[in-house]
Amino acid sequence: MRVEILRLYRHLIIGGVIIVACCYAIMEIAQIKFSASHAEQLLCADAEISSALLLSGVNQELSGSEFDWTLHSKKSLPASLISPLIAQKSWFELPSHSYRLVFGSSDKPLLTGVVDRQDRLFQFGPLLERLLLTDKITYQDKLSLLENMSCISIEFLSFKESQPLTDVGLVYSAYGQYGFLWKDESHDDVIHLSVVQKNGISLSVVVALIVSFGIIVMLLLIWRELISLDFKRQTFESIMRQIAQGRSGSGLSENIPDSSGTLKELAYSFDSMSSHIERLLKVQREMTNAISHELRTPIARLRFGLEVMKDEVDDSVGPTIEALEGDVEELNTLVDEVLTYGKLESGSMELNFSKLSIYELVNSILENNHLLLQHLTVDVNISETSIVLADEHHLIRALQNLILNASKYATSNITISFYDNSNRWQLDVEDDGPGIAFEDRDKVFVPFQRLDNSRARASGGYGLGLAIVQRIAFWHGGAVLIDSSESGGAKFSLIWSRDQHQKTLS
């Protein structure tokens, strides 16, 4: 896992450096754009004030303007004519990286100006002072000219000022705007004049967007690495589940992504351990099956020999021979149980699913074992129309084992109930016997395991019946659960899936 963590840190560091560099470049570009926009607004203010001075005849030449002006008419114009000319001015961008400004029609302009695009020291104050403090234009005409200038902002203030023109910085909350306070001698109004800023995205918004973009990219990088780690975890978990289900082989660990990671090494270890355990279990099963098969021959010989002895000995020995025959039959039953469990455990069997009436199935088991159940009351709570999908042979074996197991420990009553829903079927077998302690419930499914309480060897059996039931339930896609019965004994619930018949079981 350390390799994945180091790779995550490496990606985060590299991605962080790239994002910081990109953010810095974007901020620099934005700053350049803002500076260029501000310079254009200053040029626009210069052009509008200069045109008002030249067209009104206040000045014939301007030394403080950044433009090289050409006045095509020596006749002074009234403010009523200058205002629309200022509002309808035309800008042209020349190939030589300069601007040409035209007032009036393009074929017969009244005033033209040319300026190069380069860093300049703008003299906005002196130009404004010439316009506002001249006596050649009335106060109302000055206001009319200022209101038609798109790059000049005017604002009336409730402020007492004695100076005719003062440069000030007007502050709004955290933002400031530099300009001039103008007070005409004939009026008491104080007007704040400043250069209009373009209504674009502010630099603060740009910085916020850049920071947000950087955070989103970092989160995406982290999310990508986490998704990669989660994918490896899911793959590893899937392989571990396959190993837990008994599948092994070197091909499993090859499916782990990132061959240099710890997960692959861990998968190799689990795979090797699983293969070793599988070999041991295979040897054990083969030995158990071989011994069981080999025992059938001497058992058959013993049975034949006891039958012969009955005819050659007197009647006083008969009970002994019958007892020996019972032992031989018990040994033969044990061999059958071992072979059955071995077949279920090996995973080599094949189930044949079919529709079965669970009511008829349980009744046939009760009829075939009525001698063992005649001392008990058996209550069957199953609808006659209940149909299930299962392998008939193995389901009968499982139900019979559960019912006979309950008959060994029941005092007077056994209850058999059936439930179903959209996902599964469930059959419960309850007895009114001594029950099973909670800490001992897992032990009853261990082969040849016996409990030390009343459910002990004296009750008969070999400790394989419930183990066989558990394996049959597993092959049907279900399980066997143990709980306490309402009558005080044990309740065994055989549960199996409705859709297990759609899967391959071989």
N, C-alpha and C positions, 0 to 999 in steps of 0.2 A: 504493500500500500504506500510505502514511502516514495516509490518511483512516481506514482500517480500524483501524490501531494507536491513533490518537487516540480513535476511538469505543470501542475496547476499554478504554482507560484511563478514559474518561469514565464508562462503565458500571460499571467497577470502583470508581471513587471514589464515584459516587452510590449504588451498591449497598452499598459499605462503610459510608457514612454512615447509610443506612437500617438496615442490620443492627446497627450499633453502637447506634443509637437504640432499636431494638426490644429488643436485649439489655439495655440499661440499664433500659428500662421493665419488662421481665420480671423483672429482678433486684430492682427496687424493689418490684414486686408480691409477689415471693417473700419479700423481707425483711419486708414488711408482714404477710404471712401467717404467717411465723415468729414475728414479734413478737406477733401476736394469739393464736397458739397457745400461746406461752409465758405470756402474760397469763392465758389460760384455765386453764392448769395451776396458776398461782399462786393464782387464785381457788378452784380445786378444793382445793388444799392448805389455804388459809385456811378453807374451808367444813368440811373434814373435821376439822381441829384444833379449830375453834370448836365444832362439834357435839359433839365428845368432851368439851370443857370444860363445855358447857351441860347436856348430858344426864346427865353423871356428877355434876353438882352442884358442881363445883369453882368455877365462877363462875355467877352468875345473870344478869349483864350483861357484855358485852365491849366495851371501848372501842377496842381495837386492830384489830378485824375490819372488813373492808370491807363486810360484810353488815349489813343491818338485821334483827336476829333477833327472832322472836316465839316464845316458849316456851309451848306450850299445856298443859304439865303441869309442876307444881311438884315432882313426885316424882323423886328421883334414881334412875337406872337402873344396874344392874351392867354391867361391861365385857362380859360374855357376851351381853347384849342390845343394847348399843350397837354392837358390831362388825358384826352383820348389818344394822343400820339404816344404818351408814355405807356398807357394801358395796352396799346396795339403794337408795341415794338417787336422787331423780328431779329432773331439770333441765327447766325450762320456759322457753321464750323468749317474753317478753311483747311486745305491739305497741309499747310505749314504749321499745324498744331496751334492755331490761333483762332480767335473769334472775331466776327464782323457783326456789328450791331447797326440796325437801320431804323430810323424814325421816319415815318411817312411811307409812301409807296416805294416799292423796290425799283421802279423805273425812274421816278423823280423824287428821290429822298430829300428831306429837309436837313437831316443830320446823320452822319455816319461816323462810326468809331471802330477802331481795330485795337486788339490787345493780344499779347502773347500769353500762352498758358505756362506760367512759371511762378516760382515762389516770389511773392512781392510783400512789400510793407505798405499796407493800405492806410491812406490818410482820410478816413471817413469823417473825422471831426471837423477839420477845416472846411471841407466842402459843405457840410451841413450848416456850419456857422455862416458861410457866405449867403446861403439861401434864406435862412431864418432871420438874419439880422439886417438884410437889405431893405432899403426904403422904396425900392422900385416896384415891389409887389405888396399888395394889401394883405392884411391878416387872413381874411376869408379865402383869398386866392392861394395863399400858402397852405391853408388847411385843405383846400380842394386838390392841390397838387400832391400833398402828402397822402391823402386818402386814395388817390389813384395810383400810387406807387406800390406795386405788388411785393416789393422786397423790403419795404419800410413798415414797421408796426408802430401805431400810435395808440396811446392810452391816456385818458384823462385821470388825473390824480387829485385827491383832496389833500393837497400839500402846499404849504406856504414857502415860496421861494422868491428871493429878491434879485438873484442874478438872472440875466436874460437867457443864458445857455450854460449848463453845467453838466460835465460828464459824471455819471453815477453808475453804480452797480445795484440793480434791483433784485432782491433775493426773495424767492418763493419757496418756503419750506427748505428742502435740501438742494434746490436748484437756483441758479443765479443767471441773470440776464443783464449784460452791460449795454448801456445806451446813454442818452442825454435827457436832461430836464430843460424844457423850453418854456419861457414865460414872456409873452409879448407885453410891451409897455402899456398898450391900450386895453388889455384884458387881464383878468385875475386868474384865468385858468392856467394850470400847470400841466404840461403834456410830456409824457415819457415817450421818447423815440428810440427804437432799436431795430436791428436787422432781423428780419423774419427768418426763423429756422424752418427748413422743409419738414413737412409732416410725414416723416418716415419712421422707421423703427429706431428707437433710441439705443444708445450704446449699452445701457444697462440691460435692456431686453436682449440684445445680441449676446452679451456675456452670459446672461441667464440661460439662453438657448444653447450656447456652446457648452456650458457646464452640464446642463441636462443631457445633451447629446453624449458627452463623455461618460456620464454616469450610466446611461442606457447601454452604451457599447460595453462598458466594464461588466455590467450585469449580464449582458448577453454572453460575454466570454466566460463568466463564472457559470452561467446556466449551461453553456455548451459542455464545460468540463464535468459539471454535476450529472448531466444527462449521460455522458460517456461513462462515468463511474457507475451510475445506476444501471446502465445497459450491461456492464461487466458483472455487476452484482446479480442481476436477473439471470444472466447466462450461467454464472457460477451456481446460483441456487437451483436452476433447472438441472444442471449436471449432477449436483449433489442429490437431487430428488430421484434422478434416474439410478444413481448408485444405490440409494436407499431402497429402491424397488427391485434391486437385484441385477441391474444391467451394469456391466463393466467392460473394460477394454481401453486400449490406448487411444482409440479414436475420440473418446469423450473429452479428454483434456485438450485435444487439438482444437476444439471449438471455442476455447477461452481466448478472447481477443487480447492483444498486447502480450506477446510471448515473453517479454522481459519482465513482466509484472509478477507480484507476489501471488496473485490469484491463480496463475497458471501453475506455479510451484506447489501451491496448496492443493490444486486439483490433481496434479500428478500424485501427490502423497495419498490423497483419498482414493484415487483410482487404483494405486498399487495395493493399498490396504483392502479395498473391496475385492480385488482379484484374488488376494491371498485368502481372505475369508471365504470367498466362493469356492476356491479349491478345497479348503478344509471341509466345508459343508458338503461338497460333492463327494469327497472321499467318505464322509460319514454316511451319507445317504446310500452310496453304493455298497458300503459294508453292511448297513442295516438291511437293505433289500436282499443282499446276497445271503446273509444269515437267515433271514425270514424264509427265503425260498428253500434254502438247504434244510431248514427245520421241517418242512412239509413231508419229506421222505421218512425220517424217523418217526414222525407223528403218525403217519399212515401205517407204518410197521407196528407201532405200539397198539394202534386201534385194531389191526388185524390179529395181532397176537393175543389181545385180551378176548376177542371174539372166539378164538380157538380154545383158549383156556376154560371158557365157560362150559364147554362140552367134556372137558377132561378132569374137572375137579368136582368135589361134592358140593352140596348146597351150602355148607357152612362157610365156604370161601366166597360165595356169590356177592354178599354185600361189599367185601373188599374189592372185588373186581369192578363192581359198579362204581365205587368211589374212584378207583383208578381211571375208569372210563370218563368220569366227570372231570378229572384233572386233565386228561388228554384233550377233552373237548374244550376246556378252558384255555389250554395252551394253544389249540388250533384257532380259537377265537382271537387270542392275543396276536397271533401271527397275522391274521386277516386285518386286524386293526392297524398293526404296524405298516403293513403293505399299503393300506388305504391312505394312511396319513402321509407315508412317503410319496405316494403318487400325487396327493394334493400339494405337498410341500415343494415337490420338484418343479412344478409349473408346466408339466408336459401333457396335462390332460386337456381335453377339449369339451366344452359345454354345448349342449344342444337345447336352445331355448324354445319353449312352446307355451301356448296358453293352457293354464291349469286352473281347475276349480279348487281353491284352497279349502273349501268346506268338505268336499269329497276326499281330498288328500288327507286331512286330519282324521276324518271318520274311518278311513281305511286303516290308518295307523292304530287307532284305538281298537278296532275290531281284531287286527292281527295280534295285538298284545293285551287282549282282554284278561287273560289269566294273571298277568303281572299287575293289572290295574283293578282287579275285581274288588279289592279291599278298600278302594278309594272312590270318592265322588268326583267325577270329572265334569266341569261346567264348560261348555263350548259356546263362546260368544262370537260367532262368525256367520255372516249373511250367506245364504245359499247361492246368491248371485255373484259373489266375490270372485273375480278372475285375476290371476297374476301371470307374469312371464318369468319362467325359471327353467332350469334343467331339472326334469322330473326326478331322475334317479338320485341326484345329490341333494335336492331339496327334501325328499322323503327321508333320506339318511340323516340330514340335519335336524328335521322336526322330530324324528323318532328318538334321536339321542337326547334332545331337550326334554321330551315327554318322559322318557324312561329315567333320565337323571332326576327329574322332579319326583317321580314315583318312589325313588329310593329314600328320599328325605321327607316327603309329605306325611303328615299325621293322619289326615282324613280327607283332604280336598286338594284338587288341582283345577286351576282356571286357565283356559286357553282363549285368548282374545286376538282379534285381527283389526288393524287400522290401515288406512291408505290415504294418500293425498296426491297432488300433481307430480311429486318428485320421487316418492318412494312407497314401499310396502313395509308393514311392520307386524310381526306376530309375537305376542307375549305369552310366556308360559310361567305361571306362578304356583308356588306351593305354600303350605302352611307349616313348614318345618322349622328347624332352628335358624335358618338364614345363614348369610355369609358376612363376616366382619368386613368393614370397609377396607382395611389394610390387606386383606387376603383375597380381594376380588380379582386382582391381576394374576394371582397364582393358579387359579383354576384352569386357565387356558394354556399353562405350560405342560408339555407332554410328560407323563409319568409323575406329575406333581400331585402330592396329597396334602390335605390340610390336617392340622393336629386336633381340630375340634370334632364335633359329631359327624361332620362330613369326612370321615377317615376311611381307612382300609376296611374296617368292619362293614362298611356300607357296600362293598363290592366295587368292581370296575378296575380299570388299569390306568386311569388318568389320561386316556386318549380321546374319550368321547367328546368333551367340550373343545379340545384342540382341533378335532376334525370339524366340528360345527363352525369354529372360527375361520378355518381355511375355506370352507364352502361359502361362508358369507363374504369372505374377501374376493373369491372368484366371481361372485355375483355383484360385486361393486358395493358391498355393504359392510356390516360389522355386527358384533354381538355385544350388547350392553347388559350390565348387571345392576340391579337396584333392589331396594327392599319392597316386599309385597305388603299390601294392606292387611293381609292376614297374618303377617309376622314373619313369613319365610323369605325365600329369595324369588326375584322376578328376572327371568332371562328374556331379553328382547332381541329377536332376529330381524335385522333391518337390511333391505337390499334395494338397489336403485332401479328405477323404471327404465332407464335408457342404457343400462349396462349390456343388454343384448345386442346393441348396435355396434359394440366394440369387438375387436378380434381377441379371442381368449385362447391362445395356444402357445 
